[in-house]
Amino acid sequence: MPRINLLPQNISELIAAGEVVERPASVIKEAVENSIDANALHITVEINRGGITYMRVTDDGCGIESADVPTAFLRHATSKIQSVSDLESIATLGFRGEALAATASVSKVEMFTRPQGAEYGTHYEIEGGKEILFEETGCQEGTTLIIRDLFYNTPARMKFLKKDVSEGTAVLYVIERAALSHPEIAFKFIRDGKVCLQTSGDGELKSAIYSVLGREFSQSLIEVCSNQSGIKVEGFTCKPVFARASKAMQFVFLNGRLVISKTVSAACEQAYKNSAMVGKFPAFVLNLSVPYSTVDVNVHPAKTEVRFSDEKRIFDAVYSAVKSAIAQNDTRPVINTAKPSVSNRMSVAEYKQASVSFEEKPTFTAKQSTFNPVRLRENDSFVFQKPAVAEPSVKTEPPIPAKVAEKTVNTQTNETKEYSPESEVRFIGEAFLTYIIVERGESIFLIDKHAAHERILFNTLKESQNIEVQPLLTPVTVRLEAKQYMAINENAEILKKSGFETEDFGSGTVIVRAIPAMLKSEDVASVIEEAAESLLLRGSVQISEIDRIFHTVSCKAAIKAHNITAPEELLNLAKKVLSDRDIMYCPHGRPVAYEIRKKDLEKQFGRIQ
């Protein structure tokens, strides 16, 4: 039988390093977290070749005392844990004391550090876990950590690294998350000599979001702020209309630490039920502050997964905070037409000259033989355009796209005014037998008649204590596929609460004896089939079975697009929509109405600047 031996220190250190150091990004993560724990206000990260050959992290934190520097590179050396009881209230990002030791065992490390107020600093070098240099030196206050030639002594690990660009992107990901969790710190990321990210460190989360995730994302957000039962939920979440196709833009920070929490994600998604489009996911940046003793951050080596002592309490707090934010701060999306630049406007003389030039020197194909000074764009925004034949040397700046307020919705509620229900609503017409056009105050509203009516019916069903039922004089038999048949029979009680009376007829057939009064009898078969599919649906957002049935009923009973509807009925529908803030989205999450503001039109036509 093989003998059991203790591993030599150099081998055990390499194994331990593998638990902490997988790639350059993991080195940067540990180093940046140490800088944050040192109360730094400015952190600069610089890498070359994705961090494989060179990494440097500089901060202006508290620094390390000279005598403690060698100790900091030993395994399990930490200033953050003194006793077992400290594990129950961990308030720092790093605490295991493995990062520096693991990094030094697989790279060449150089450190310059000087405590605040100290006359001199310390210069320390260590390669492969062996001390090379330890001397007094002059340096700036704080700490600078330089890592060269990662995995130089473990070439087998090099083959697991990706291309430089991929490793560099992984480092950027780490810096972005750190910047979002600590907006009070000014971060700078330099990649191969180029500044790729820089935050202001002004303490405003919105500023950090703008710098990290961009203007478009930051303009789609509404603020979340709640404090209940000792759980503080702060940050931003997107308007329902900006929900996304994936969960990639969901960021949860727990006491300043980036974590993965299915509880928090599920609570947010549940808060968007019946507001966000089905199959879409909310985007958010949320920071939860909870008592340290109620959470265990020591359940995963990377410290990204956490365990709460009371998951339901966390769920309820997040759900309530996000749901309240949506209800209070969401506004109707605004179609904000682009303001034309001065070079795009034409004087009367220019217009005449352009027309003459066109007649003398036609340059268009047969399909473009008619000159029109107003060029319509794909996104329905428009701009007076100078023809190229008039001023061939002038380069006009294209207007900003106006794709249904996707990029130009103003998130400030005072910009998009909600008028009182008493404001006069004037019916203008209907476009494409689908969109109601009305005027109220200083705005024009485009309302999807089907989506609006569907939401009104859905709300009616949700609020009804007893749904009005219509017995069928002649019961309808519906033949279903096996799974649909099973779903209908297994949920007969739920269907009854929704206004349906069904009975198993055997052999894949059910009998429908009563339906909700708002439905037409000719729709029974298709409604039952869709109801069965809804009951079978299992998405990430847990919508109740009754709500699924209500979705189907309201959709079937609502006014249909392209059908002729009386103007009086359309006007009444518009009045209901504009007087009720709850009618913002259809049950599937599509927007009900868009607003076009008078001042934006006047800017477009050059009436105002």
N, C-alpha and C positions, 0 to 999 in steps of 0.2 A: 504494500500500500504506500502511495507517495507520502513523503514527509510534509508537514505543514510548517512553512517558514514565514517569518516576517519580511515584508517587502523592504528593500533598501529605500532610504529617504528620497533619492532622486527619482525612483520609479513611482513611489506613492504620490509624489508631488505632481508628476505628469498625469497620473490618473485623476487626481483631484482637479487639475487644471481643465481636464476634459469636461468636468461637470459645470464649469463656469465659463470657460473660454472656448467657444465653438467657432467664432469668426470675428473679424474686426468690430462688427457692430456690438457684440457682447462685451468686448473690452471697453468700447466707448460708453456703453450703457452703465457699466460699473463705475467708470471714472467720473462720468457726469453726475451720477447719483451721489458719489462722495463729495463732489463740489457743491451740490445742492445742500447736502447735510452740513457742509462747512459754512453755510449761510452766505454763499457767494451771491453777488448782485450782477456780475458780468461773467459769462462763460464763453470761451472761444474754443471751437474744435476745428482742427486742421488735419486733413489726411492727404496722402498721395497714393496713387494706384489702389484705390479702394480701401486703403488703410493697411494693406499687406506689408508694404515697405516702411510706412511712416504714419504715425498718429501723434497728435499733440493736443492736450487738453489744458487750457490755462484758465485759472479763476482768481478772483480777488477775495477768497474766503478767509477763514481764520488761520490757515496755515498749520504746520506741524512743528512741534518743538524738536530741536536737533536730536536730543537723546531718544526720542520716540520714533525717529525715522526708520532705523533698521528693524525695530520691532513691528512696524506697520507692514513689513513684507513677510512676516511669519504667518503661517496658517492659523486661523481662528484668533487673530489679533484684532481686537475691536475696542473702541471707546464707548460703544453704545449698549453693551450688555454687561451687567455686573453680577446679576443673580438670576435664579430661575424665575422669580416673580417678574423680572423685566420682560420676559417673553410674552407676558399677558398684556403688555401695553406698549408695543413697539410703535414709536412715532417717527422713525427715520426710514429712509429708503434702503440703505445698506445696514446690515447688522451682523452678518455671519463672520466677517473678517477673513474672507477667502479671496476677494477680488485681486488685490495687489499681489498676493503670494502666487495665485494661479497664473496671472499675467506674466510675472517675472520668471516663472519656471519655463515658459515657452517663447520668450522673446528677450530682447535687450532693452532694458528700462533705465531711463534717466529721470531724476526728480530734482527740481529746484523748489524749495519751500521756505517761506519766512513768515513767522507769526506776526499778527498785527502789533505794531509798536516795537518790534525787536530791531536791534541795530544791524544784525547780520542774519543771513539765511543759511541754508544747508544745501550742498550739492551731493547727490547720492547716485551711484550707478550700480546696477546689478544685472548679470547676464545668466540666463538659465538657472536662476536661483542662487548664484554665487555672487557675493559682494565684490565689486571691483574698485569702487572709490567712495570715500566718505570724508567730506571736507567742508570747512566753513567757506561761505562765499557771499558776495553781494548780489542780491536779486530783489525783484519787486515783492511786495506783500501778497500773500496768497500762495498758491501752488501751481506749478507747471509740471505736467507729467508727459514724458516723451517715450513712445514705444516704437522700436525699430525691428524690422525683420521678424514678423510674427511667424511662429512655428519653424524657425531656422534650425532648431535641434530636433524637430519631429517632422521630417519631410513627408511621412505617411499621411499626415493630416492636411498637407497642402493640396492633395488631389481632391479633397472634399470641398475646397473653396471654389466659388463661382468666378465668373469673369469680373474684372476690376469694376466695371460699371454696375454690376449687380451688387457687389459688396459695398460700393460707395452709396448706392441707393438705400441699402439696408441701414447704413450709418445715418443717412439723412432721415430715415423713418424714426430712428431713436431720438434724434435732436428735435424733430417736429413734435413728438409726443411729450418730451420734456418741456418744450416751450409752451405747449397747451396747458400742461399741468401746473406750470409756474410762470404766469404772465408777469410777475414782479421781477423776473430775472431777464436781463438782456442777453440773448443768445446770438452767436455768430458762427456760421458753418462755412469753412473754406475748403473747397475740393479742387485739388490740383491747381492751386493758385487763384481760383475764382470763388468769389463770395456767392454761395448758393442760397443762403437763408440768413436773415437778420431780423431780430425782433426788437421792439423799443424798450421792453422791460418797464412799461409805465403802470403795470399792475392791472390793466384792463383786459379781461379775457377776450373781449371783442377785437381788440387790437392784435392780440396773439393769433386769433382765428383768421383775421384778415391777412396777416403775414404768412401764416403756415398754409391755410387752405384756400386763400384767394378771395377776391372781391365778390365774385358771383355767389359763392357759398355763404359768405358773411352777410350778404344782403337778403338771404332767404330765411334768416333766423328770427326767432322770437325768444324773449328772455324767460328763464325759469328761475324762480326764487321762492323757496318754501322752507319752513322750519316747524316740524311737528314731531312730538314724542322724542325729542333729542336727536332727530335725524335732519340734517340740513342738506337741502338739494338746491344747488345753484348751477347756472350755466345757460346754455342756449339749445333750443331744438328747432327744427325746420317747420315751416308752414306745411300743412298737409299736402298742398298742391305740389310741393317740392320733394315729396317722398321719392326714394330712389329704388333702383332695381336690385340692389344688394345692400348688405350690412357694412360695407367698407367704410362708411363715414359715421360710424358709431364709436364714440370715445367715452369711456367711463373712468373717472379718477376717484379713488377712494383715499381720503385723507392725503391727497397729493400724489398718490401712487397709481400709475396706469394698471388697470386690472381687467380681467375678462370675467364678466358676471352675467350668467344666463338669467338670473333673477331680475337684474336691472333692465336688460334688453327686453325681456318678456313684458315687464311692467310698462315700458315706453311704447312698445308695439300695441299693447292692449289699450293704451290711452288714445291711440290713433284709430281704433276700431270705428268703422262707419264714417270716417273722415278721410283717411288716406285710401288711395286706390288699391283694390285687392291685388296682392302680389307685389306691392311696393313696401319699402321699409323706411322708417323715419331715420333722419340723420340728426345727430346730436352730439354735443360736447357737455357732459355733466360731471360735476364734482360733488361727491357725497362726503359729508363730514359726520362721522359717527364716533361714539366712544371707542377708544382703542381696545378696551377689554371685550367688546362685543364682536370682534372680528379676528380671525386667525389668518395672518398673511404668510405663515410658515408651512403651507401645505403643498408648495410646488417649488422646485429648485430655482426657477426663474422668477418666482414671487409674482407671477401674473394672475394666478388663480387664488381666490380667497374663499373663506367659509364664514358665513354669518351665523351668529347664535340664534337669531330669529329671522328667518328668510321672509316670512309673511309680513312682518313689520316693515322690512326694507321695501318689499314689493308695494305695499299700500302707500308708503311715503312717496315713492317715485311716481307711481301711477297718479296719485292725487296732485302732485306738483306739476307734472307734464299736462295732465288733463285740464287743470285750472289755467295754465299758461296758454294753451290753445284756445280755450273758451274766451279768455279776456283779451288776448292780443292779436288773434288772427283777424285779417281784414280781407276784403274781396280783392282779387288780383287786378292790377291796373295795366291796361294796354297803354304804354307810354311811348308815343311816337317820337322818333329821333328828331332832334333839332337840326335843321339844315345849316351847313356852314355858309359863310358869306360868299365864298367862291361858287356856290351852287345856285345863287339867286340871279335872276336875269332882269335887266331893265327892259323897258319897252323897246328902246333903240336896239339893244342887243338881240331881243326876240325877232324884230324885223330883219336885222342883218343876218341872223341865223337862217331865217326863212328864205331870204334872197340867196344866200350862199348855198342852201340846200337845193333850190330850184336850178341854180347854175351848175352845180357840181354834185349830182346825186352820187352817194357812196353806199347806199343800202341795197340789199337784195330785194327781189320782187315782194317777198313777204313782209318787208320792212319799208315799203314805199311811202308810207304816210308818216310824216314827222309829228311827233307829239312831245311838247316840252315837258309834260309830266310823265315820268317813267315809273310805272308801278313795279314794286319789287316782290319777290317771292313771299316775304313776310307781311305783305299788305301795308307796310309803311311806304310813304311816298315822298318824293323830293323833286323840286324843280331842277332840271338837269340841263346844263349847257351842252349842245351837240359838239362833237369833236371837230366838225368842219369849221366852226366859228372861232374856236380858240384851241388849236391843236396842241399848244404847249402847256396848257393849264391842266394840272393834275388835281382833280377834285377828290376830296376825302369822303369815302363812302359812309353813309349813316350807320349808326349802331343798330344791329338787328333788333327787331321788336317782336320776338317769338312769344306771343301770348304772355308777356310780362315775365318770361323765364329768367331774364337777366336784369330787368329794370324795375322790378317791384320795389316800391319804397316801403321799408318795414316800419317806419314811424307812423303811429296811428294818427297823428295830427296832420299828416300829409294826405292820407286817404280818409276823408271825412265820411262817417256814417250819419246820414240824415235821419231825422226823427220820422216815425211812422206817419205823422201828419203831413209831411212834405208832399206837395202835389206831384203825382206821377202822370206824365203825358205819354200816351201811346203814339208811337211814330209808325211802326209797321212790323213786318216779319220778314226775315231774310231766309231764303232757301227752304221755306216752310218748316223751319227748325228753330231759328233764333229770334226771340222777341226783342224788339228795339224800343226802348222807352227813354224818356228824358226826365231827370229830376234834379233840381237845383243846378249846379254847375257841372253836371256829368251826364253822359249817355251810358246806358247799361245794355249789354248784350246778354240775353238770358236763354239758356238751353231749355226749351219748354219741357222736353221729356225728363231731363235730369231734375229740373225744379219740381215738377209734379210728382216724380218718383220719390223725392226726399220728403215732400209734404205728406204723401200717403204713408211712407215708412214711419215718420214721426207720429202720425195718427194711430197706426197699429201699435207702436211701442207704448203710447200713452193710454191706450184704451184698456180699461179694466175688463170689459166684456166686449169682445169683438162681435160686430153684427154679422149674423150668419144667414145665408140664403139657402134654404132646402131646395134640392133639385126635384122637379116634378118627375123627371125621368132620370134615375141614377145612371151615372156614366161608368162604364167598365174600361179600365186602362191596362193594356198589356205591357209588362216591363221586363227588362233584362234581369238576370238572376240577382245581381248585386243591388240593383235599384228596388227590386221586389222585396228583398230582405230589409233594405233601409226603410222603406215605407211601413212595413209591418212592425218592425222593431221600434218605430217612433210614432206609433198611432196616437199616443197620449199627447206628444208634442204637437202633432198635426192638429189634434182636436183643440188645443189651446190656441192654435193659430187660425182657427175658423174652419178647418176641414173635418169632415166625418168620413172615414174610410173603413173598409171592411175587406178582409182577406177572402178572395173568391177561389183561391187555389190555382195551381198550374201557372204561376207567374202573373196572375191577374188580380187586380184590386178593384173594388167597387167604391165609387165616390158618391156619397149621398147628400153632402152639403159642402158649400164653399163660402169664403168671405164675401159679403154682399157687394164689395167693390169690384169683384171679378165678373167677367162675362162667362156664361156657361160654355161657350164654344172654346174657351181657353183651357178647360179643365185638364185635358190629356197632357198638353205641353207643360202646364204648371206642375202637375204631379211628377212628370219626368224630370223637370228642372229641380224640383224640391228634393227628389231622390238624389240627384247629383250633388246638390248643396249639402245634404246630410252625409254624403260619402266624403266630401271634401275635408281634408286635414291639412291646413296650412300652418305656418309658424305663428300667426296671430290667432288666438283662440276665440273665435266668434261663437256665441251660443247657438244651439240648434234652432231655437225660435227665431233669432235674428236672421239666420240663413233663410228660413222660410219667409220671413217678412221681406227680405231682399227680393226674393223671387216674386212674391205677390205684388209688391209695389211696382216692380219693373213691368210686370204684365198688365197691371191695371192702369198705368200712367198713360198720358197722352203720347202718341207716337210721333217721332220726327217724320216729316214729309206728308203727314196727314193734314187735311184742311181743318183749321180751328177758328171759331168765331173770334173777332177782335175783342169783344167784351170779355170772353173767357180768358184770352191772353192777357188783357189788362189786369183782370182780377188776380191772375196767377203772378204777374209781375209785382203787384202791390203786396202780396203775401211774402214774396221772396225778399223784397227790399225793406219790409217791416220786421223781419225776424232774422236775427244774427245766427240762429241755429241752422238756417237753410243756406249753408255755404257750399256744401258738397253733396253729391248724390250718395246713396248708401254704399256704392262701390268706390267712392273717393274722387270721382270726377268733379271739377268745379262747376257750379251752377251758373255763375254770372261773372262777367268781366266788366270793368269800368273804363271808360274813355273820358278823360277830364278835358274840360273846355280849354283850359290854359295850354294844354299840350297841343290841341288842334290849332289854336291861335299862333303858337310858336311855329308849327309846321307850315302854316300859310303865311308866315312873316308878319302877322298883325302885331305881335309883341316880340320882344327880344328875350 
